[in-house]
Amino acid sequence: MKVNPILEADNVSVMLGKHRILEDISFTIQPGEYVGIVGPNGGGKTTLLRAMLGLLVLSKGEIHVKGRRAHSLAAKKCIGYVPQHFTTTNSFNFAMNVEEVVATGLVSRHSFGPLRKEEKLAIDEALEMVSAGSLKKNMFSDLSGGQRQRVVIARAMVSNPSILFLDEPLSAVDLPSQKNFYETLSKLNKKKKLTIIMVTHDLEMVTAQASRVLCLNHQLHASCKPAELSTHNMWDKTFGEEFKPIKHRAHHV
């Protein structure tokens, strides 16, 4: 039986001012895939992610999430999002505990009134999903970087999305916490069949964990399995001939 793509990008181009950031990008993502988006700084990775989230006006082309235009409310309800630098900002450094932070991810929530029973249950389930249930009453500002990351994933998961988007989520997290983070993502992908799309500079993680890689430098140079990257010389085509990936640690997932 044919399975419809969970996300489709068709001939997408994005101009910011006079600069073309993305040019004629096309690909599809199937339900349950774990996709890493890699490329050099300034190559358009975050722009592509924002386009898939429906946050940018496309110069050309279309993006659909579960058959709906990416900017539509119906598409946005299918998405969980972990933005760049979220855990290092001061956004939640005032008097909010973990439960209250996760509650801000509830798409059904329109007020700051008391949490309903079903909302509390959804928060508990999301925190247990990322092994952070014991942190529920802790102040978010008191958590370590790794603990904050788990809570932020719970916030993105609390409304039961079909796709989880992450934009460079580990820029300020130590190595042991990174390992735990990747284990959490792998568990969500394999056990919950969650589709994951992550912008990352961690090329070792991509080759060890992702099921597919998009190599982006304004244009899409490859959409392939990690094992095929070296075979087709995609590192050089994406990053330039001087680029050499260096193995610096192992991700055991």
ZICORMO-V20859 format. One line per field, one symbol per residue. ss: DSSP state (a for helix, b for strand, c for the rest). psi: psi as a letter, one per 40 degrees, with the letter a starting at -180 (. if undefined). burial: + if it has 24 or more other ideal C-beta (glycine too) atoms within 12 Angstrom, else -. A space follows every 50 residues. Layout:
ss = ???
psi = ???
burial = ???
//
This chain:
ss = ccccccbbbbbbbbbbccbbbbbbbbbbbccccbbbbbccccccaaaaaa aacccccccbbbbbbccbbcccaaaaccbbbbcccaaaccccccccbaaa aaacccccccccccccaaaaaaaaaaaaacccaaacccbaaaccaaaaaa aaaaaaacccccbbbbbcccccccaaaaaaaaaaaaaaaaacccbbbbbc ccaaaaaaaccbbbbbcccbbbbbcccaaaaccaaaaaaccccccccccc ccc
psi = hhhiidhhhhfhihhhbehhdihfhhiihiheihhhhiiiheeedddddd ddefeihhdiaihhhfeihdeiddddeehihhiiedeeiedfeaghiddd dddeehdeheifaihidddddddddddddeffdeedeihdeeiidddddd ddddddedefidhhhhhgefdfhidddddddddddddddddefhhhhhhi egdddddddidihhhhgdihdigiideedddefdddddeidehhhhheii hh.
burial = ----+++++--+++------+++-+++++++++++++++---++++++++ ++++-+-+--++++++--++----++-+++++++-++----+---+++++ +++++++-------+---+--+++-++-++-+--++-+-+--+-++++++ +++++++++++++++++++++-+---+++++++++++++--+-+++++++ ++++++++++++++++++++++++-+--+----++-+++-----+----- +--
//
